[in-house]
Amino acid sequence: MDQAVEYEKRHVHEVYQDIASHFSSTRYKPWPVVDKFLRSLPAGSVGLDVGCGNGKYLTVNKDVFIIASDRSNALVKIARQHQPHSTVVADILSLPHPHDMFDFALSIAVIHHLSSGARRVQAIREILQTLKPPSKSTGPSGEKKGGGRALIFTWALEQKDSRRGWDRGHEQDVLVPWVLKPNAASKSKSEPPSSNAPISTTYHRYYHLYREGELQEDAISAGARIVDSGYDRDNWWVVLTRKD
């Protein structure tokens, strides 16, 4: 098996499968930038939430329809409760959606789990391909009109004011612990706790911490045009469209 695939299987996919219920219980409030993006969409818009987790963004705007996906089938089962939206198990590097079809896409705190630069660029490219291409017509200033937009969030390297304390000069590829206590573990795995269960289980999730400007660089390498970008809650974010 490819080394990157095996590494992500161990330090991303298997972890989220095991901690799904506990993770979901800590993820319930939409982030302001994502909330604003979703509420700005025209009624009737159809889009994707790639790496949806527990589906907390599916309820923000009742006037849009979202096809949500995640690699973890345990998280997809939780997200499925948010009707009438659709949920599927899918890999961000091989999305099962048709190209050129969608008005918008989200990928919130997902791409940083991919363990090489090439894989992170490919993930952005996969998302871009699903978006409607820009219209050939232009506005008064010559800008292209129309086309789908994607909002992408990744963890930032520059977090000196957070409890993690990372900042420029720190290693960008890190393993971040998630401590699962026995009662949470039994809920996550749908199993009764063992009498000889440990006090807690610590999992280590892989993250690539994005330095300032790196997300824009990856997006441009993937063929995107950057509409907007910023920093929010220890994350870098970008809004993208296709160039073509």
Helices and strands as residue ranges (DSSP letters): H 3-8, I 9-13, H 14-25, H 32-39, E 46-50, E 65-70, H 73-79, E 86-89, E 104-108, G 111-113, H 117-130, E 149-155, E 173-180, H 182-189, E 201-208, H 214-221, E 224-232, E 235-242
